[in-house]
Amino acid sequence: MGNQVLVAESDPVLRSSLVRDLAAAGFVTRSCSTGLEALHLLSTDPPDAVLLELPDDELGPEQLVSMIRAVSQVPVLVAGAFDGEPAMVRLIELGADDVIARPSSFEYLLARLSAVLRRCRSAPADPVHRIGGLVVDVARRVATLDDQPLPLTRLEFDLLAHLAARPGEVVTRRELLREVWRHSYGDEQTVHVHLSWLRRKLGETATAPRYLHTVRGVGVKLERLDQATGLAGLPAGLPAGLPAGLPAGRPPGRAGGRVTGVGGRGAAPAG
C-alpha cells in the first residue's frame, strides 16, 4: 500500500483533481474541505503526510499549522498564493515541512511531497543525543543541560537536534536553512539570529562558547569545549596549552624573569 496523504483543499474541483492525480501516482488519499475536518481526520487516523491548501479557511494556514504541530509531527506541505517570501518563511518557522507557491504544476507538487516523505523515511528512529551535559531527546522533543530542561522553541529544538546528530562536524548555515527551515533559499541571517538565541539558552556567547562553536567563514558545530580543544579534565578557564597545576596568567617556562624548570634551559636537574 502506498503512503497515505490527507488533502485539505477548499476548492472542490481542485480537491478532486489532486485526489485523482495522487491516486494515479500510487498514494492512498483522504480529503476534506476545512481545517477543522483536517484536524479531526489527523487525530482519528493519522496519515503519512498532509497537504494543506485552504486560503479562505476560518483558521488560516498559520494557525492550522501551529495546531497540527501541537499534536503531531506528521509532514505538512502548505500550498497557496502567498504575499511574498516572509509569509512562506513564517509557515516554515511554525512547523510546515515545505511551502509550495501557486500557481505550480502537479508534477512539481508531487516532487516536493516525495522529497519530504524520503527525508522522513531516512531519518533515524528518534535517537537521544548526548554531548557532555547536553541531552537531546528527539522522540520526546526535550533537551536538558546539566539535568535542567531547556525552554526551547520548536525551531530552536530542531536546530539543536540537527547539530546534535552530527557532533563535532561543521554544518553550514545554508544547510541549516535547507534542512531545518526546509527552505532552499532565503536569508542566512535568520539562522544567525536563531543560533544567537540558542546560545543564550545554553548559557554561552559566540566569544565564550561551551557547546556551539563558530568556524568563521564555514559554519557552526556542536561540541563540548573540552572535546573541541582536547583539554578534557582541565579546570574551567585554564588557557589552552597551559600545563595543569601551573597558575593561570603565568606563561609556561618563565617565572621572575628567568627560565624555570618547565622543559627550558636552566631547569633544575632531575633527581
C-alpha positions in Angstrom: 0.0 0.0 0.0 1.3 3.5 -0.8 1.7 6.4 1.5 -1.5 7.9 2.8 -1.9 11.6 2.1 -4.6 13.8 3.7 -5.6 16.5 1.2 -7.3 19.6 2.8 -8.4 21.7 -0.2 -11.3 24.2 -0.1 -11.9 24.2 -3.9 -13.9 21.1 -4.8 -12.7 21.0 -8.4 -9.0 21.2 -7.4 -9.6 18.8 -4.5 -11.0 16.1 -6.8 -8.1 16.7 -9.3 -5.5 16.3 -6.5 -7.1 13.2 -5.1 -7.3 11.6 -8.6 -3.7 12.5 -9.6 -2.2 11.4 -6.2 -4.1 8.1 -6.5 -2.7 7.6 -10.0 0.8 8.3 -8.6 0.3 5.4 -6.1 -0.8 7.3 -3.0 -3.8 6.5 -0.8 -5.8 9.7 -0.3 -8.4 11.1 2.0 -9.7 14.6 1.6 -11.6 17.4 3.4 -12.5 21.0 2.8 -11.9 22.7 6.1 -9.1 23.0 8.7 -11.3 21.6 11.5 -12.1 18.5 9.4 -8.3 18.1 8.7 -7.6 18.2 12.5 -10.3 15.6 13.2 -9.1 13.2 10.4 -5.5 13.7 11.6 -6.4 12.6 15.2 -8.6 9.7 14.2 -6.4 8.1 11.5 -3.0 9.8 11.2 -1.8 10.0 7.6 1.8 9.8 6.3 1.6 13.4 5.1 -0.8 16.4 5.0 -1.3 18.7 2.0 -3.0 22.0 3.0 -4.5 24.5 0.6 -7.2 26.4 2.5 -6.8 30.1 1.6 -10.2 31.1 2.9 -10.5 28.8 5.9 -11.6 30.3 9.2 -8.4 29.0 11.0 -6.0 30.4 8.5 -2.8 28.5 7.4 -0.6 29.7 10.2 -3.0 28.8 13.0 -3.7 25.5 11.3 0.0 24.5 11.0 0.5 25.5 14.7 -2.4 23.4 15.8 -1.2 20.4 13.8 2.3 20.7 15.3 0.8 20.8 18.8 -0.5 17.3 18.4 1.6 15.6 15.6 4.9 15.6 13.8 3.3 14.4 10.5 5.0 16.0 7.5 2.9 19.1 6.4 3.0 20.8 3.0 1.2 24.1 2.5 0.3 25.3 -1.0 -1.2 28.7 -1.9 -0.7 32.1 -3.4 1.5 33.9 -0.8 2.2 37.6 -0.4 6.0 37.2 -0.8 8.7 35.2 1.0 8.0 36.4 4.5 4.7 34.6 4.6 6.3 31.4 3.4 9.2 31.6 5.9 6.7 32.2 8.7 4.8 29.0 7.8 8.1 27.0 7.9 9.0 28.6 11.2 5.7 27.5 12.6 6.3 23.9 11.6 5.4 23.4 7.9 7.9 21.0 6.2 7.6 22.6 2.8 5.7 25.5 1.2 4.6 25.5 -2.4 3.8 28.8 -4.2 0.8 28.7 -6.6 0.5 28.5 -9.5 2.5 25.4 -9.8 2.2 22.1 -11.7 1.1 18.8 -10.1 4.5 17.3 -11.1 6.3 19.9 -9.0 4.0 19.3 -6.1 4.5 15.6 -6.4 8.3 16.0 -6.4 8.2 18.1 -3.2 5.8 15.7 -1.5 8.0 12.7 -2.4 11.1 14.6 -1.2 9.6 15.3 2.2 8.5 11.6 2.6 12.0 10.4 1.7 13.5 12.6 4.4 11.1 11.2 6.9 11.9 7.6 5.9 15.7 8.2 6.0 15.6 9.9 9.4 17.0 7.8 12.3 14.4 6.4 14.7 14.1 9.1 17.4 17.6 9.0 18.8 18.8 10.5 22.1 21.9 12.6 21.5 24.4 13.2 24.4 27.2 15.7 24.2 28.8 16.3 27.6 26.0 17.5 29.9 23.7 18.3 27.0 21.0 15.7 26.2 18.6 16.0 23.2 15.7 13.5 23.2 14.3 13.7 19.7 11.3 11.4 20.3 10.1 13.4 23.4 11.3 16.7 21.9 13.1 17.5 25.2 16.5 19.0 25.7 18.3 19.2 29.0 21.6 20.8 30.0 23.2 19.5 33.2 19.9 17.8 34.1 18.0 21.1 33.7 15.3 21.4 31.0 16.0 23.9 28.2 12.9 26.1 27.3 13.4 25.9 23.5 11.0 26.9 20.8 10.2 24.4 18.0 12.8 25.9 15.7 15.4 26.1 18.4 14.9 22.5 19.2 15.1 21.4 15.6 18.2 23.4 15.1 19.8 21.9 18.2 18.7 18.4 17.2 20.2 18.7 13.7 23.6 19.8 15.1 23.5 17.2 17.9 23.0 14.4 15.3 26.4 15.4 13.9 28.6 16.3 16.9 31.9 17.8 16.1 31.0 18.3 12.4 30.9 21.7 10.9 27.5 22.5 9.4 27.0 25.4 7.0 24.2 28.0 7.6 23.0 27.2 4.1 22.5 23.6 5.1 20.7 24.6 8.3 18.4 26.8 6.2 17.6 23.9 3.9 17.3 21.1 6.4 15.9 22.8 9.5 13.8 25.6 7.8 13.1 23.3 4.8 14.0 26.2 2.6 16.4 26.0 -0.3 16.7 29.8 -0.4 16.3 32.8 2.0 18.3 35.0 4.3 21.0 33.2 6.3 20.7 36.0 8.9 17.6 34.1 10.1 19.9 31.2 11.0 22.4 33.5 12.7 19.6 35.0 14.9 18.3 31.6 16.0 21.8 30.4 16.8 22.2 33.5 19.0 19.0 32.7 20.8 20.1 29.1 21.2 23.5 30.2 22.6 21.8 32.4 25.2 19.7 29.4 26.4 22.8 27.3 26.6 24.3 29.9 28.8 27.1 30.9 26.5 28.1 33.5 23.9 29.8 33.4 20.5 33.0 34.8 22.1 32.9 32.4 25.1 31.3 29.2 23.6 30.8 26.0 25.6 28.9 23.8 23.0 28.2 26.0 19.9 31.4 26.8 18.1 31.5 29.1 15.1 34.0 28.2 12.4 34.5 31.6 10.7 33.6 31.6 7.0 32.4 28.0 7.1 29.6 27.3 9.6 28.9 26.1 13.1 29.5 22.9 15.0 28.1 21.4 18.3 30.8 20.1 20.5 31.7 20.3 24.2 34.5 22.8 24.8 36.9 20.3 26.3 36.2 17.8 23.4 36.7 20.6 20.8 40.1 21.6 22.2 41.3 18.3 23.6 41.5 19.7 27.1 39.3 17.2 28.9 39.7 17.4 32.7 41.4 20.8 32.8 40.0 23.4 35.2 37.5 25.8 33.7 39.2 28.9 32.4 42.6 27.4 32.1 44.2 28.7 28.9 44.9 26.2 26.1 48.4 24.7 26.3 48.9 25.6 30.0 50.1 22.6 32.0 47.8 21.5 34.7 48.9 22.8 38.1 50.6 26.0 36.8 48.9 29.2 37.9 46.8 30.9 35.3 48.3 34.1 33.9 51.9 32.9 34.1 53.4 31.8 30.8 54.9 28.3 30.9 58.6 28.2 31.3 59.1 31.6 32.9 59.0 32.9 36.4 60.5 36.1 37.9 62.2 36.9 34.5 64.3 33.7 34.3 63.7 30.3 32.6 62.4 27.7 35.1 62.0 24.0 35.1 59.3 23.5 32.5 61.4 21.9 29.9 63.5 25.1 29.3 67.2 26.0 29.6 68.2 26.4 33.2 65.8 23.8 34.6 66.9 22.1 37.7 68.4 18.7 37.1 66.1 15.7 37.6 66.7 13.8 40.9 
